[in-house]
């Protein structure tokens, strides 16, 4: 009997042990399933992570409300904004522009200003030709701003060139590697076409949306800004083939045919006496400013100088006494409307303007501009300049004297001079290639005469890289 009991006890112990081990295995497997999620669970976790708590009500996370730290109050301007603008030597900068809320104000001779009746939280923009713009956020304290000099060194991109990825890429590569820090872009080119999708009703009605319209112009401008490139919008003003043919009543007319008069390039002009033409170009300039351009540059802001001039008919008598007031009147209105938008206003003029009185009289136009941009291409001085009969032999002297005289004649205003210089083959004298030596001579001439930079002109947008200093050696911009 004891043997049978012993045997029964052994069987019971074995069963109990087996049962215990089974329970232990089940517990281990269950725990593993809980602690080590399957591959599908891991994928789901990666694809849809738990939400990261964000500022706001947090009761759902902790079961009770938690107070948020109050945001610091946004600063606003005092009722009267006051300040002083200085240059790098801490000398006062008189006649600097203070722009806020769509209004433009000027500093006095001591560089001081005061502004009232302004938006309480709008930023304040400070600008003066030859200096970098400064943006100041609202503060309760008086403002003191030290402005940095700005030498603009630009290359020109035509209406078609800006849209060509290869051409544009070459110029942007130069800007990345060399002292080049700006571009001049045809907003409205020589034929009257606008480079982006315009919303100016008169331009759309005239057919100014040309064949090379850029679809994502805003993206292009954002890219240029991200690269730190200063942008100049060139607007060909009174030479406008599109508007002249769409609106013949605004055109310079040919007395022989009654149709729009054309120049030697077979392109028509609009009448500089007509204020409708002024308004058309200013509307395009305002739109360009809204696109983010730093500067608006008016080219062909003059009367025609080639073609059958005797056959050209205008809406007013055309003589020396009437031409200058028309050009000055247009620029005065343009500067009045564009200045409060934060842009600089420039005008291209013939290089010979430095030596002669003509329709683009320096003293008369200077008060209405931020920059004079004389076209000082040595090939364009067909009669030479005093002391230098052959200008292509003396590019330094031609540029230096032209810039010096214009700056001297405009010295009673704040306008500065930034010339166009020649980066293309001579066409008037010995057909020489303008290479590194000639281009650098022109740059030095502009610098020595007190110019605030220069702009390279090549009609094919093919620029001489060797004439540009590498960034490492170019110094401050």
Secondary structure as a PSIPRED ss2 file (coil, helix, strand):
# PSIPRED VFORMAT (PSIPRED V4.0)

   1 X C   1.000  0.000  0.000
   2 X H   0.000  1.000  0.000
   3 X H   0.000  1.000  0.000
   4 X H   0.000  1.000  0.000
   5 X H   0.000  1.000  0.000
   6 X H   0.000  1.000  0.000
   7 X H   0.000  1.000  0.000
   8 X H   0.000  1.000  0.000
   9 X H   0.000  1.000  0.000
  10 X H   0.000  1.000  0.000
  11 X H   0.000  1.000  0.000
  12 X H   0.000  1.000  0.000
  13 X H   0.000  1.000  0.000
  14 X H   0.000  1.000  0.000
  15 X H   0.000  1.000  0.000
  16 X H   0.000  1.000  0.000
  17 X H   0.000  1.000  0.000
  18 X H   0.000  1.000  0.000
  19 X H   0.000  1.000  0.000
  20 X H   0.000  1.000  0.000
  21 X H   0.000  1.000  0.000
  22 X H   0.000  1.000  0.000
  23 X H   0.000  1.000  0.000
  24 X H   0.000  1.000  0.000
  25 X H   0.000  1.000  0.000
  26 X H   0.000  1.000  0.000
  27 X H   0.000  1.000  0.000
  28 X H   0.000  1.000  0.000
  29 X H   0.000  1.000  0.000
  30 X H   0.000  1.000  0.000
  31 X H   0.000  1.000  0.000
  32 X H   0.000  1.000  0.000
  33 X H   0.000  1.000  0.000
  34 X H   0.000  1.000  0.000
  35 X H   0.000  1.000  0.000
  36 X C   1.000  0.000  0.000
  37 X C   1.000  0.000  0.000
  38 X C   1.000  0.000  0.000
  39 X H   0.000  1.000  0.000
  40 X H   0.000  1.000  0.000
  41 X H   0.000  1.000  0.000
  42 X H   0.000  1.000  0.000
  43 X H   0.000  1.000  0.000
  44 X H   0.000  1.000  0.000
  45 X H   0.000  1.000  0.000
  46 X H   0.000  1.000  0.000
  47 X H   0.000  1.000  0.000
  48 X C   1.000  0.000  0.000
  49 X C   1.000  0.000  0.000
  50 X C   1.000  0.000  0.000
  51 X C   1.000  0.000  0.000
  52 X C   1.000  0.000  0.000
  53 X C   1.000  0.000  0.000
  54 X C   1.000  0.000  0.000
  55 X C   1.000  0.000  0.000
  56 X C   1.000  0.000  0.000
  57 X C   1.000  0.000  0.000
  58 X C   1.000  0.000  0.000
  59 X H   0.000  1.000  0.000
  60 X H   0.000  1.000  0.000
  61 X H   0.000  1.000  0.000
  62 X H   0.000  1.000  0.000
  63 X C   1.000  0.000  0.000
  64 X C   1.000  0.000  0.000
  65 X C   1.000  0.000  0.000
  66 X C   1.000  0.000  0.000
  67 X C   1.000  0.000  0.000
  68 X C   1.000  0.000  0.000
  69 X C   1.000  0.000  0.000
  70 X C   1.000  0.000  0.000
  71 X C   1.000  0.000  0.000
  72 X C   1.000  0.000  0.000
  73 X C   1.000  0.000  0.000
  74 X C   1.000  0.000  0.000
  75 X C   1.000  0.000  0.000
  76 X C   1.000  0.000  0.000
  77 X C   1.000  0.000  0.000
  78 X C   1.000  0.000  0.000
  79 X C   1.000  0.000  0.000
  80 X C   1.000  0.000  0.000
  81 X E   0.000  0.000  1.000
  82 X E   0.000  0.000  1.000
  83 X E   0.000  0.000  1.000
  84 X E   0.000  0.000  1.000
  85 X E   0.000  0.000  1.000
  86 X E   0.000  0.000  1.000
  87 X C   1.000  0.000  0.000
  88 X C   1.000  0.000  0.000
  89 X C   1.000  0.000  0.000
  90 X C   1.000  0.000  0.000
  91 X C   1.000  0.000  0.000
  92 X E   0.000  0.000  1.000
  93 X C   1.000  0.000  0.000
  94 X C   1.000  0.000  0.000
  95 X C   1.000  0.000  0.000
  96 X C   1.000  0.000  0.000
  97 X E   0.000  0.000  1.000
  98 X E   0.000  0.000  1.000
  99 X E   0.000  0.000  1.000
 100 X E   0.000  0.000  1.000
 101 X C   1.000  0.000  0.000
 102 X C   1.000  0.000  0.000
 103 X E   0.000  0.000  1.000
 104 X E   0.000  0.000  1.000
 105 X E   0.000  0.000  1.000
 106 X E   0.000  0.000  1.000
 107 X C   1.000  0.000  0.000
 108 X C   1.000  0.000  0.000
 109 X C   1.000  0.000  0.000
 110 X C   1.000  0.000  0.000
 111 X C   1.000  0.000  0.000
 112 X E   0.000  0.000  1.000
 113 X E   0.000  0.000  1.000
 114 X E   0.000  0.000  1.000
 115 X E   0.000  0.000  1.000
 116 X C   1.000  0.000  0.000
 117 X C   1.000  0.000  0.000
 118 X C   1.000  0.000  0.000
 119 X C   1.000  0.000  0.000
 120 X C   1.000  0.000  0.000
 121 X C   1.000  0.000  0.000
 122 X C   1.000  0.000  0.000
 123 X C   1.000  0.000  0.000
 124 X E   0.000  0.000  1.000
 125 X E   0.000  0.000  1.000
 126 X E   0.000  0.000  1.000
 127 X E   0.000  0.000  1.000
 128 X C   1.000  0.000  0.000
 129 X C   1.000  0.000  0.000
 130 X C   1.000  0.000  0.000
 131 X E   0.000  0.000  1.000
 132 X C   1.000  0.000  0.000
 133 X C   1.000  0.000  0.000
 134 X E   0.000  0.000  1.000
 135 X E   0.000  0.000  1.000
 136 X E   0.000  0.000  1.000
 137 X C   1.000  0.000  0.000
 138 X C   1.000  0.000  0.000
 139 X C   1.000  0.000  0.000
 140 X C   1.000  0.000  0.000
 141 X C   1.000  0.000  0.000
 142 X C   1.000  0.000  0.000
 143 X E   0.000  0.000  1.000
 144 X E   0.000  0.000  1.000
 145 X E   0.000  0.000  1.000
 146 X E   0.000  0.000  1.000
 147 X C   1.000  0.000  0.000
 148 X C   1.000  0.000  0.000
 149 X E   0.000  0.000  1.000
 150 X C   1.000  0.000  0.000
 151 X C   1.000  0.000  0.000
 152 X E   0.000  0.000  1.000
 153 X E   0.000  0.000  1.000
 154 X E   0.000  0.000  1.000
 155 X E   0.000  0.000  1.000
 156 X E   0.000  0.000  1.000
 157 X E   0.000  0.000  1.000
 158 X C   1.000  0.000  0.000
 159 X C   1.000  0.000  0.000
 160 X C   1.000  0.000  0.000
 161 X C   1.000  0.000  0.000
 162 X C   1.000  0.000  0.000
 163 X C   1.000  0.000  0.000
 164 X C   1.000  0.000  0.000
 165 X H   0.000  1.000  0.000
 166 X H   0.000  1.000  0.000
 167 X H   0.000  1.000  0.000
 168 X H   0.000  1.000  0.000
 169 X H   0.000  1.000  0.000
 170 X H   0.000  1.000  0.000
 171 X H   0.000  1.000  0.000
 172 X H   0.000  1.000  0.000
 173 X H   0.000  1.000  0.000
 174 X H   0.000  1.000  0.000
 175 X H   0.000  1.000  0.000
 176 X H   0.000  1.000  0.000
 177 X H   0.000  1.000  0.000
 178 X E   0.000  0.000  1.000
 179 X C   1.000  0.000  0.000
 180 X C   1.000  0.000  0.000
 181 X C   1.000  0.000  0.000
 182 X E   0.000  0.000  1.000
 183 X E   0.000  0.000  1.000
 184 X E   0.000  0.000  1.000
 185 X E   0.000  0.000  1.000
 186 X E   0.000  0.000  1.000
 187 X E   0.000  0.000  1.000
 188 X E   0.000  0.000  1.000
 189 X C   1.000  0.000  0.000
 190 X C   1.000  0.000  0.000
 191 X C   1.000  0.000  0.000
 192 X C   1.000  0.000  0.000
 193 X C   1.000  0.000  0.000
 194 X E   0.000  0.000  1.000
 195 X E   0.000  0.000  1.000
 196 X E   0.000  0.000  1.000
 197 X C   1.000  0.000  0.000
 198 X C   1.000  0.000  0.000
 199 X C   1.000  0.000  0.000
 200 X C   1.000  0.000  0.000
 201 X H   0.000  1.000  0.000
 202 X H   0.000  1.000  0.000
 203 X H   0.000  1.000  0.000
 204 X H   0.000  1.000  0.000
 205 X H   0.000  1.000  0.000
 206 X H   0.000  1.000  0.000
 207 X C   1.000  0.000  0.000
 208 X C   1.000  0.000  0.000
 209 X E   0.000  0.000  1.000
 210 X E   0.000  0.000  1.000
 211 X E   0.000  0.000  1.000
 212 X E   0.000  0.000  1.000
 213 X E   0.000  0.000  1.000
 214 X E   0.000  0.000  1.000
 215 X C   1.000  0.000  0.000
 216 X C   1.000  0.000  0.000
 217 X H   0.000  1.000  0.000
 218 X H   0.000  1.000  0.000
 219 X H   0.000  1.000  0.000
 220 X H   0.000  1.000  0.000
 221 X H   0.000  1.000  0.000
 222 X H   0.000  1.000  0.000
 223 X H   0.000  1.000  0.000
 224 X H   0.000  1.000  0.000
 225 X H   0.000  1.000  0.000
 226 X H   0.000  1.000  0.000
 227 X C   1.000  0.000  0.000
 228 X C   1.000  0.000  0.000
 229 X C   1.000  0.000  0.000
 230 X E   0.000  0.000  1.000
 231 X E   0.000  0.000  1.000
 232 X E   0.000  0.000  1.000
 233 X E   0.000  0.000  1.000
 234 X E   0.000  0.000  1.000
 235 X E   0.000  0.000  1.000
 236 X E   0.000  0.000  1.000
 237 X C   1.000  0.000  0.000
 238 X C   1.000  0.000  0.000
 239 X E   0.000  0.000  1.000
 240 X C   1.000  0.000  0.000
 241 X H   0.000  1.000  0.000
 242 X H   0.000  1.000  0.000
 243 X H   0.000  1.000  0.000
 244 X H   0.000  1.000  0.000
 245 X H   0.000  1.000  0.000
 246 X H   0.000  1.000  0.000
 247 X C   1.000  0.000  0.000
 248 X H   0.000  1.000  0.000
 249 X H   0.000  1.000  0.000
 250 X H   0.000  1.000  0.000
 251 X E   0.000  0.000  1.000
 252 X C   1.000  0.000  0.000
 253 X E   0.000  0.000  1.000
 254 X E   0.000  0.000  1.000
 255 X C   1.000  0.000  0.000
 256 X C   1.000  0.000  0.000
 257 X C   1.000  0.000  0.000
 258 X C   1.000  0.000  0.000
 259 X C   1.000  0.000  0.000
 260 X E   0.000  0.000  1.000
 261 X C   1.000  0.000  0.000
 262 X E   0.000  0.000  1.000
 263 X C   1.000  0.000  0.000
 264 X C   1.000  0.000  0.000
 265 X C   1.000  0.000  0.000
 266 X C   1.000  0.000  0.000
 267 X C   1.000  0.000  0.000
 268 X E   0.000  0.000  1.000
 269 X E   0.000  0.000  1.000
 270 X E   0.000  0.000  1.000
 271 X C   1.000  0.000  0.000
 272 X C   1.000  0.000  0.000
 273 X C   1.000  0.000  0.000
 274 X C   1.000  0.000  0.000
 275 X H   0.000  1.000  0.000
 276 X H   0.000  1.000  0.000
 277 X H   0.000  1.000  0.000
 278 X H   0.000  1.000  0.000
 279 X H   0.000  1.000  0.000
 280 X H   0.000  1.000  0.000
 281 X H   0.000  1.000  0.000
 282 X H   0.000  1.000  0.000
 283 X H   0.000  1.000  0.000
 284 X H   0.000  1.000  0.000
 285 X H   0.000  1.000  0.000
 286 X H   0.000  1.000  0.000
 287 X H   0.000  1.000  0.000
 288 X H   0.000  1.000  0.000
 289 X H   0.000  1.000  0.000
 290 X H   0.000  1.000  0.000
 291 X C   1.000  0.000  0.000
 292 X C   1.000  0.000  0.000
 293 X C   1.000  0.000  0.000
 294 X C   1.000  0.000  0.000
 295 X E   0.000  0.000  1.000
 296 X E   0.000  0.000  1.000
 297 X E   0.000  0.000  1.000
 298 X E   0.000  0.000  1.000
 299 X E   0.000  0.000  1.000
 300 X C   1.000  0.000  0.000
 301 X C   1.000  0.000  0.000
 302 X C   1.000  0.000  0.000
 303 X C   1.000  0.000  0.000
 304 X C   1.000  0.000  0.000
 305 X C   1.000  0.000  0.000
 306 X C   1.000  0.000  0.000
 307 X C   1.000  0.000  0.000
 308 X C   1.000  0.000  0.000
 309 X H   0.000  1.000  0.000
 310 X H   0.000  1.000  0.000
 311 X H   0.000  1.000  0.000
 312 X E   0.000  0.000  1.000
 313 X E   0.000  0.000  1.000
 314 X C   1.000  0.000  0.000
 315 X C   1.000  0.000  0.000
 316 X C   1.000  0.000  0.000
 317 X C   1.000  0.000  0.000
 318 X C   1.000  0.000  0.000
 319 X C   1.000  0.000  0.000
 320 X H   0.000  1.000  0.000
 321 X H   0.000  1.000  0.000
 322 X H   0.000  1.000  0.000
 323 X H   0.000  1.000  0.000
 324 X H   0.000  1.000  0.000
 325 X H   0.000  1.000  0.000
 326 X H   0.000  1.000  0.000
 327 X H   0.000  1.000  0.000
 328 X H   0.000  1.000  0.000
 329 X H   0.000  1.000  0.000
 330 X H   0.000  1.000  0.000
 331 X H   0.000  1.000  0.000
 332 X H   0.000  1.000  0.000
 333 X H   0.000  1.000  0.000
 334 X H   0.000  1.000  0.000
 335 X H   0.000  1.000  0.000
 336 X H   0.000  1.000  0.000
 337 X H   0.000  1.000  0.000
 338 X H   0.000  1.000  0.000
 339 X H   0.000  1.000  0.000
 340 X C   1.000  0.000  0.000
 341 X C   1.000  0.000  0.000
 342 X C   1.000  0.000  0.000
 343 X C   1.000  0.000  0.000
 344 X E   0.000  0.000  1.000
 345 X E   0.000  0.000  1.000
 346 X E   0.000  0.000  1.000
 347 X E   0.000  0.000  1.000
 348 X E   0.000  0.000  1.000
 349 X E   0.000  0.000  1.000
 350 X E   0.000  0.000  1.000
 351 X H   0.000  1.000  0.000
 352 X H   0.000  1.000  0.000
 353 X H   0.000  1.000  0.000
 354 X H   0.000  1.000  0.000
 355 X C   1.000  0.000  0.000
 356 X C   1.000  0.000  0.000
 357 X C   1.000  0.000  0.000
 358 X C   1.000  0.000  0.000
 359 X C   1.000  0.000  0.000
 360 X C   1.000  0.000  0.000
 361 X C   1.000  0.000  0.000
 362 X H   0.000  1.000  0.000
 363 X H   0.000  1.000  0.000
 364 X H   0.000  1.000  0.000
 365 X H   0.000  1.000  0.000
 366 X H   0.000  1.000  0.000
 367 X C   1.000  0.000  0.000
 368 X C   1.000  0.000  0.000
 369 X C   1.000  0.000  0.000
 370 X C   1.000  0.000  0.000
 371 X E   0.000  0.000  1.000
 372 X E   0.000  0.000  1.000
 373 X E   0.000  0.000  1.000
 374 X E   0.000  0.000  1.000
 375 X E   0.000  0.000  1.000
 376 X C   1.000  0.000  0.000
 377 X C   1.000  0.000  0.000
 378 X H   0.000  1.000  0.000
 379 X H   0.000  1.000  0.000
 380 X H   0.000  1.000  0.000
 381 X C   1.000  0.000  0.000
 382 X C   1.000  0.000  0.000
 383 X C   1.000  0.000  0.000
 384 X C   1.000  0.000  0.000
 385 X E   0.000  0.000  1.000
 386 X C   1.000  0.000  0.000
 387 X C   1.000  0.000  0.000
 388 X E   0.000  0.000  1.000
 389 X C   1.000  0.000  0.000
 390 X C   1.000  0.000  0.000
 391 X H   0.000  1.000  0.000
 392 X H   0.000  1.000  0.000
 393 X H   0.000  1.000  0.000
 394 X C   1.000  0.000  0.000
 395 X H   0.000  1.000  0.000
 396 X H   0.000  1.000  0.000
 397 X H   0.000  1.000  0.000
 398 X H   0.000  1.000  0.000
 399 X H   0.000  1.000  0.000
 400 X H   0.000  1.000  0.000
 401 X H   0.000  1.000  0.000
 402 X H   0.000  1.000  0.000
 403 X H   0.000  1.000  0.000
 404 X H   0.000  1.000  0.000
 405 X H   0.000  1.000  0.000
 406 X H   0.000  1.000  0.000
 407 X H   0.000  1.000  0.000
 408 X H   0.000  1.000  0.000
 409 X H   0.000  1.000  0.000
 410 X C   1.000  0.000  0.000
 411 X C   1.000  0.000  0.000
 412 X C   1.000  0.000  0.000
 413 X C   1.000  0.000  0.000
 414 X C   1.000  0.000  0.000
 415 X C   1.000  0.000  0.000
 416 X E   0.000  0.000  1.000
 417 X E   0.000  0.000  1.000
 418 X C   1.000  0.000  0.000
 419 X E   0.000  0.000  1.000
 420 X E   0.000  0.000  1.000
 421 X E   0.000  0.000  1.000
 422 X E   0.000  0.000  1.000
 423 X C   1.000  0.000  0.000
 424 X C   1.000  0.000  0.000
 425 X C   1.000  0.000  0.000
 426 X C   1.000  0.000  0.000
 427 X C   1.000  0.000  0.000
 428 X C   1.000  0.000  0.000
 429 X C   1.000  0.000  0.000
 430 X C   1.000  0.000  0.000
 431 X C   1.000  0.000  0.000
 432 X C   1.000  0.000  0.000
 433 X C   1.000  0.000  0.000
 434 X C   1.000  0.000  0.000
 435 X C   1.000  0.000  0.000
 436 X H   0.000  1.000  0.000
 437 X H   0.000  1.000  0.000
 438 X H   0.000  1.000  0.000
 439 X H   0.000  1.000  0.000
 440 X H   0.000  1.000  0.000
 441 X H   0.000  1.000  0.000
 442 X H   0.000  1.000  0.000
 443 X H   0.000  1.000  0.000
 444 X H   0.000  1.000  0.000
 445 X H   0.000  1.000  0.000
 446 X H   0.000  1.000  0.000
 447 X H   0.000  1.000  0.000
 448 X H   0.000  1.000  0.000
 449 X C   1.000  0.000  0.000
 450 X C   1.000  0.000  0.000
 451 X C   1.000  0.000  0.000
 452 X C   1.000  0.000  0.000
 453 X E   0.000  0.000  1.000
 454 X E   0.000  0.000  1.000
 455 X E   0.000  0.000  1.000
 456 X E   0.000  0.000  1.000
 457 X E   0.000  0.000  1.000
 458 X C   1.000  0.000  0.000
 459 X C   1.000  0.000  0.000
 460 X C   1.000  0.000  0.000
 461 X C   1.000  0.000  0.000
 462 X C   1.000  0.000  0.000
 463 X C   1.000  0.000  0.000
 464 X C   1.000  0.000  0.000
 465 X H   0.000  1.000  0.000
 466 X H   0.000  1.000  0.000
 467 X H   0.000  1.000  0.000
 468 X C   1.000  0.000  0.000
 469 X C   1.000  0.000  0.000
 470 X E   0.000  0.000  1.000
 471 X H   0.000  1.000  0.000
 472 X H   0.000  1.000  0.000
 473 X H   0.000  1.000  0.000
 474 X H   0.000  1.000  0.000
 475 X C   1.000  0.000  0.000
 476 X C   1.000  0.000  0.000
 477 X C   1.000  0.000  0.000
